[in-house]
Amino acid sequence: MSAYPSATEMIDQLLAGRDSFLARAIDQFVAQDKLKDVEKTIELLERLAAADLSDGAI
């Protein structure tokens, strides 16, 4: 066993930290009445991130 975390563990930690940061930032800076807008935006961004653009079509 190594004293250093594996690349996968490091990536997992970075992603968890990013998620935590985003959650705290949203809680702190987004008004309650705007949370639905944020949820819709996140859904759109997730769809865009998952889009398959391998055929070159945009």
C-alpha positions in Angstrom: 0.0 0.0 0.0 1.3 3.5 -0.9 1.3 6.6 1.3 -0.1 8.5 -1.6 -3.8 8.2 -2.7 -4.5 6.7 -6.1 -5.4 9.0 -9.0 -9.0 7.8 -8.7 -9.1 8.7 -5.0 -7.6 12.1 -5.7 -10.2 12.8 -8.4 -13.0 11.7 -6.2 -11.8 14.0 -3.4 -11.5 16.9 -5.9 -15.0 16.3 -7.2 -16.4 16.1 -3.7 -14.7 19.3 -2.7 -16.1 21.0 -5.8 -19.6 19.8 -5.1 -19.3 20.9 -1.5 -18.1 24.4 -2.6 -21.0 24.7 -5.1 -23.6 23.7 -2.5 -22.2 26.2 0.0 -22.0 29.0 -2.6 -25.6 28.4 -3.7 -26.9 28.3 -0.1 -25.1 31.5 0.7 -25.6 33.6 -2.4 -28.8 32.4 -4.1 -32.1 33.7 -2.8 -34.8 31.1 -1.9 -37.1 32.3 -4.6 -34.4 31.7 -7.3 -33.6 28.1 -6.3 -36.0 26.6 -8.9 -34.1 28.6 -11.6 -30.8 27.2 -10.3 -32.2 23.7 -10.4 -33.3 24.1 -14.0 -29.9 25.5 -14.9 -28.2 22.6 -13.3 -30.4 20.1 -15.2 -29.6 21.9 -18.5 -25.8 21.9 -17.8 -25.9 18.2 -16.9 -27.7 17.5 -20.2 -25.1 19.5 -22.1 -22.2 17.8 -20.3 -23.7 14.4 -21.2 -24.3 15.3 -24.9 -22.6 13.1 -27.5 -21.0 15.4 -30.0 -18.9 12.7 -31.6 -20.7 13.0 -34.9 -19.6 16.7 -35.1 -23.2 18.0 -35.2 -23.9 21.0 -33.0 
